[in-house]
Amino acid sequence: MEKKSSQFTLSQAHYSLLNRIENEQERRFYETEAIKQEWDHTHLQRQYDNSLYERYAISCDKDALMKTSEKG
């Protein structure tokens, strides 16, 4: 199944959270994933609170981790 192309953009609430992330790589990771996965602000906050970036960095199975994160 092909994922349709979207023009999903981040809201001010997204950027408010992203701007608090000091690590530039981490901030870009969350921004990229929020756009790619079309996360609303609440989902982005949940992924950040659950340290998705750190879990992704140490994961041996990055694809499986990201599939799990898509489900919430």
Secondary structure, DSSP 8 states (H G I E B T S, - for coil): -----------HHHHHHHTT---HHHHHHHHHHHHHHT--HHHHHHHHHTTHHHHHHH-S-HHHHHHHHHH-
